Amino acid sequence: MKKISTIILACCCIGVLIANSNQASAQSLQIVGDTVRNFTAPCTELTEYRVKVKNISSTPVKVRVHREIISRKDSQQVYFCWVNCYTSAVDDSPKPGSSEKTPEITAGRDTSLFVAYVEPRFYDPNTEELVANVEGLSEVRYHFYNEEDMSDEATVLIRINVSCATGVNEGSIYNNTKTSIQPNPANEKVTISFAAPLPFTLGTIQLFDALGKVCAEIPVSGQYPPFLYSNR
């Protein structure tokens, strides 16, 4: 009987160890929705992306955020809000060494507190005038982790492809722009000017002769100034 009791006691101890191990490795946080998100954004405005984070455990969890920039186009500003809204230089919230309080998510509840931003407009730091609209792909991963256990985390990867391309009306092949051509009719030279900026980033002007034949194709871009064309 003594030997049997010892075996039973050992089995009970093993069971307790396994239960404690499972409890320690339990996941507390979960991203609501896709954990990889692909977006296309215009290059002319600030764009925001909201992420819901849920506490799937049975106890409240204080949640911190870490930003991991995988790739970013030069001059694009990528930043976020959690405890506060930060500049593009900040990777962590609450900021290390600050008096900011860590947000707590109640058991079984989610929060929409987090917002990520992408600013493709680049301004001159001295004059604050718009210098450029920056196109290209930026990839940022945000880590939401338990303040008491950094291994207890949930992540979301946000890919933002910023483009300056403009849409084309359905059923239409071209974006048309009115021009004035001088002199008209023309012999060897013609000056083409625009009354307003072109409604596209990149395009082509086609010149036709009196018979409807294309005699020239000229690449142009938005804000294009008047130019001189010669058929010599």
C-alpha positions in Angstrom: 0.0 0.0 0.0 2.8 2.4 0.8 4.3 2.0 -2.7 0.9 2.6 -4.4 0.4 5.8 -2.4 3.7 7.1 -3.5 2.9 6.6 -7.2 -0.4 8.4 -6.8 1.2 11.3 -5.1 3.8 11.7 -7.8 1.2 11.7 -10.5 -0.8 14.4 -8.7 2.3 16.6 -8.5 3.0 16.2 -12.2 -0.6 17.2 -13.0 -0.2 20.4 -10.9 3.0 21.3 -12.7 1.4 20.8 -16.1 -1.6 23.0 -15.1 0.7 25.8 -13.8 2.7 25.7 -17.0 -0.3 26.0 -19.2 -1.6 28.9 -17.1 1.7 30.8 -17.4 1.8 30.5 -21.2 -1.9 31.5 -21.8 -2.5 34.3 -24.4 -4.3 37.3 -23.0 -4.4 39.6 -26.0 -5.9 39.3 -29.5 -6.2 41.5 -32.5 -9.9 41.9 -33.6 -9.8 41.3 -37.3 -6.9 40.6 -39.7 -3.4 40.6 -38.3 -2.0 41.5 -41.7 -3.7 44.5 -43.4 -3.0 45.9 -46.8 -4.1 49.4 -47.7 -3.8 51.8 -50.7 -3.7 55.5 -49.7 -3.7 58.7 -51.6 -0.5 60.8 -51.5 -2.5 64.1 -51.0 -3.8 63.6 -47.4 -3.2 62.1 -44.0 -4.6 58.6 -43.6 -5.5 56.8 -40.3 -5.9 53.2 -39.5 -7.8 51.9 -36.4 -7.0 48.6 -34.7 -9.1 46.9 -32.0 -7.3 45.0 -29.3 -9.2 42.5 -27.1 -8.4 41.0 -23.7 -9.5 37.4 -24.0 -8.3 36.5 -20.5 -10.3 36.5 -17.2 -8.4 39.3 -15.6 -7.6 42.9 -16.5 -4.4 43.5 -18.5 -2.3 46.6 -18.8 -1.2 46.9 -22.4 1.8 48.6 -23.9 2.6 49.3 -27.5 5.8 49.0 -29.5 6.2 50.2 -33.1 8.5 48.2 -35.4 9.2 49.9 -38.7 10.0 47.2 -41.3 10.3 49.5 -44.2 9.4 53.2 -44.8 9.7 55.5 -47.7 12.0 58.5 -47.0 10.0 61.6 -46.0 6.9 59.7 -45.2 5.8 60.2 -41.6 4.5 57.2 -39.7 3.2 57.6 -36.2 0.4 56.4 -33.8 -1.8 57.2 -30.8 -2.2 55.0 -27.7 -1.8 56.8 -24.4 -1.2 60.0 -26.3 -0.6 60.9 -29.9 3.1 60.9 -30.7 5.6 62.2 -33.3 7.1 59.9 -35.9 10.2 59.6 -33.6 8.4 57.6 -30.9 8.4 53.8 -30.9 6.9 53.0 -27.5 3.8 53.9 -25.5 3.7 54.7 -22.7 7.0 56.5 -23.3 9.8 55.0 -21.2 10.7 57.2 -18.3 7.5 59.2 -18.6 4.6 59.6 -16.1 2.1 58.2 -18.7 -0.2 55.6 -17.3 -0.5 52.3 -19.1 -4.1 51.7 -20.5 -5.9 48.7 -18.9 -8.2 46.5 -20.9 -11.0 44.9 -18.8 -11.3 41.1 -19.0 -13.3 40.0 -22.1 -13.5 43.6 -23.5 -11.8 45.3 -26.4 -10.6 48.8 -27.0 -10.4 51.1 -30.1 -7.9 53.4 -28.5 -5.1 52.7 -31.0 -4.8 54.7 -34.2 -2.0 54.5 -36.7 -1.3 57.3 -39.2 0.6 57.8 -42.4 1.5 61.3 -43.7 2.8 61.3 -47.3 3.0 65.0 -47.6 6.5 66.4 -47.0 6.7 70.0 -45.8 9.7 72.3 -45.7 10.6 72.5 -41.9 11.5 76.2 -42.3 8.7 77.6 -44.4 6.1 74.8 -43.8 5.3 74.8 -47.5 4.5 71.6 -49.2 7.6 70.2 -50.9 6.4 66.8 -52.2 3.8 64.1 -52.0 5.8 60.9 -51.3 4.6 57.7 -53.0 5.7 54.2 -52.1 5.2 51.2 -49.7 5.6 51.4 -45.9 5.4 48.4 -43.6 4.9 48.8 -39.9 4.3 46.1 -37.3 2.7 47.1 -34.0 3.2 45.0 -30.9 0.5 45.1 -28.1 1.9 43.4 -25.0 1.1 42.6 -21.4 3.0 45.0 -19.2 3.7 42.2 -16.7 4.8 39.7 -19.4 6.3 40.9 -22.6 6.0 37.5 -24.2 2.2 37.8 -23.9 1.5 39.9 -27.0 -0.5 40.3 -30.1 0.7 41.9 -33.3 -0.7 43.5 -36.4 1.2 44.3 -39.6 0.0 47.3 -41.6 1.2 47.7 -45.2 0.4 51.1 -46.8 1.0 51.6 -50.5 0.8 55.4 -51.0 0.0 56.4 -54.6 -0.6 59.7 -56.4 -2.5 58.0 -59.3 -5.9 59.4 -60.0 -9.0 57.5 -60.9 -10.4 57.4 -64.4 -14.2 57.6 -64.9 -15.8 54.3 -65.9 -16.2 53.9 -69.7 -13.6 56.6 -70.3 -10.0 56.0 -71.5 -8.6 59.4 -71.1 -8.6 62.4 -68.8 -9.1 65.3 -71.1 -7.7 68.8 -70.6 -8.5 71.9 -72.7 -5.5 73.6 -74.2 -4.7 76.6 -76.3 -2.4 76.1 -79.3 -0.6 79.0 -80.8 -0.3 79.7 -83.7 -3.2 77.7 -85.1 -2.8 76.5 -87.8 0.8 75.8 -87.1 3.7 75.0 -89.5 6.9 73.9 -87.7 6.5 75.2 -84.1 3.6 75.3 -81.7 3.4 76.5 -78.1 1.1 74.5 -75.8 -0.1 76.0 -72.5 -2.5 75.0 -69.8 -5.0 77.2 -68.0 -4.9 74.9 -64.9 -2.7 72.2 -63.5 -3.1 68.8 -65.3 -5.5 66.5 -63.5 -3.0 63.6 -63.4 0.5 62.9 -62.2 1.8 61.3 -65.4 0.4 61.3 -68.9 0.9 61.8 -72.6 -0.2 64.5 -75.0 -0.9 63.2 -78.5 -0.7 65.6 -81.4 -2.6 64.8 -84.6 -2.3 66.2 -88.1 -5.1 67.3 -90.3 -5.7 63.8 -91.4 -6.0 62.5 -87.9 -2.6 60.8 -87.8 -0.6 60.9 -84.6 2.5 63.0 -85.3 3.9 63.3 -81.8 3.5 61.9 -78.3 4.8 64.1 -75.5 5.2 62.9 -71.9 3.9 65.4 -69.3 3.3 65.6 -65.6 1.0 67.5 -63.2 1.7 71.2 -62.8 3.4 71.2 -66.1 4.4 74.6 -67.5 3.8 75.8 -71.0 6.3 74.3 -73.5 7.4 74.6 -77.1 7.0 71.8 -79.5 8.8 71.6 -82.8 8.2 69.1 -85.6 11.7 69.6 -87.0 
